[in-house]
Amino acid sequence: MQPRSIRDADGAEAEILGRLTDFEGRRVLEVGCGDGRLTWLYAPRAAYVLGVDSDEELIAEARRATPADVADRVEFRAAKAETLDVPPPRFDIAFLSWSL
């Protein structure tokens, strides 16, 4: 069963993410992760997740809300996507959520 966020009470976002790609064992870059609300929908299946957002307060919320079962493979950074420096290995999946 997929976890559901309060903002995704009907599970639509989780269903769409699941249909778009297979996160199983993948390295994921999520730009515009905010407080992690989408991150928690796929993180249990991913090998590694880097969530990036320019809002430091939202990143702090995401860090505090990180479930213990994914804490070893989910990282959040306050940064702008255009200046993000990520050393290899790179990512299998990258997506932007609520970002312009």
C-alpha positions, 0 to 999 in steps of 0.5 A: 500500500502506498503512503498518502499525504494529507495533500494527496488524500485520494492517492492521485499523485502517488498513482501518477508517480507509480505509473510514470516510472519505476523508482525501484533501486534508482537514484533520484533527484527531486528539484523543488521537493519542498517539505518532502510530501512527494518524496515520501511517496517513492523514497521507500523504493529508491536506492538514494534520493536527493531532494533540493529546494531553494526554501531553507525552511521547507528543507528543514521541515523535510529533514525533520519529517524524514521517516526512520526507514528511509533516513539512510538513503534520503538527503535534502539540500537547500540549493538552487537547481542551477547552481547544484553541484553533485559529484558522480555517481549521477542520477537515474531519474530527475524530476521537478515538482512545483518548480519554475 
